[in-house]
């Protein structure tokens, strides 16, 4: 008799736990409502990410120039002729690539 009472109580407890409505769960309104300062944070995050990307690009350009200088082993006279032309080429390439990067960012967001 004690065994059947325990089994019955355990079964009732499990059914009550499973069938009861979630009282502490978030409602759909709570899940979809963003915090009030979310827009401010997202703008600040976007600015920080953009600044970080710009720093990375600058570092890559510097590293690329150092590697090219080491591999090419130009004389001083040749370097004086080459680097201004290369800098102009790199600036023009950046102007071509920047719109592509903006399109990609627009697609991602």
BATORVO-910784 format. One line per 8 residues: number of its first residue (from 1); for each residue x, y, z of C-alpha. Coordinates in steps of 0.001 Angstrom, whole numbers. Each point is the difference from the previous one (the first is absolute). Example, Ala and Ser with C-alpha at 12.3 -4.5 7.8 and 13.67 -1.06 7.14 Angstrom:
! residues 2
1> 12300 -4500 7800; 1370 3440 -660;
END
This chain:
! residues 109
1> 0 0 0; 2816 2394 841; 1660 -776 -3336; -3136 799 -1986; -512 3260 1927; 3581 1062 -720; -381 -926 -3645; -3264 1900 -238;
9> 1473 3088 1703; 3088 -96 -2188; -2104 -320 -3133; -2212 2893 1057; 3015 2156 796; 1587 -710 -3381; -3271 682 -1825; -486 3248 1914;
17> 3538 1113 -843; -331 -885 -3680; -3529 1285 -535; 251 3263 1947; 341 3182 -2088; 3430 1607 30; -402 2721 2562; 3539 1330 -162;
25> 509 -148 -3732; 244 3160 -2045; -2997 1037 -2013; 354 759 -3683; -267 3737 727; 2896 -218 2413; 2135 -1897 -2517; -522 2427 -2874;
33> 284 3265 1901; 3601 1271 -259; 1488 1949 2874; -368 3766 -185; 3724 612 -412; 514 -2739 -2631; 58 2527 -2848; 2665 2045 1741;
41> 2114 -3079 637; -374 -1247 -3548; 1099 3369 -1426; 3015 62 2300; 812 -3610 -894; -238 778 -3720; 2368 2961 400; 2449 -2115 2005;
49> -99 -2797 -2558; 544 2442 -2855; 2954 1592 1802; 1456 -3466 612; -414 -937 -3664; 1735 3218 -1052; 2918 -737 2335; 291 -3519 -1380;
57> -8 1290 -3570; 2743 2492 815; 2091 -2700 1674; -434 -2302 -2992; 1088 2779 -2362; 3101 675 2082; 893 -3679 240; -569 -431 -3733;
65> 2308 2920 -783; 2688 -1372 2332; -174 -3454 -1597; 93 1440 -3509; 2971 2187 918; 1886 -2960 1421; -742 -2287 -2950; 662 2568 -2708;
73> 3264 1310 1536; -126 3273 -1909; 2837 2453 -65; -627 3432 1481; -482 1545 -3451; -2380 -2742 -1103; -1932 152 3270; -407 3765 -393;
81> -1645 -639 -3388; -1985 -3100 931; -1679 859 3316; -1869 3150 -1118; -1422 -1922 -2964; -923 -2937 2215; -1628 2296 2590; -2142 1584 -2724;
89> -958 -3460 -1297; -905 -1166 3513; -2177 3091 580; -1828 -586 -3288; -474 -3667 845; -1451 991 3365; -2488 2302 -1712; -1117 -2877 -2229;
97> -237 -2526 2832; -1705 2232 2586; -3446 22 -1726; 150 -3796 -237; 682 -155 3728; -2928 2303 736; -2333 -2143 -2116; 1129 -3089 1890;
105> -577 1722 3335; -3477 1095 -1109; -856 -3568 -969; 1279 -1330 3322; -2042 2403 2101;
END
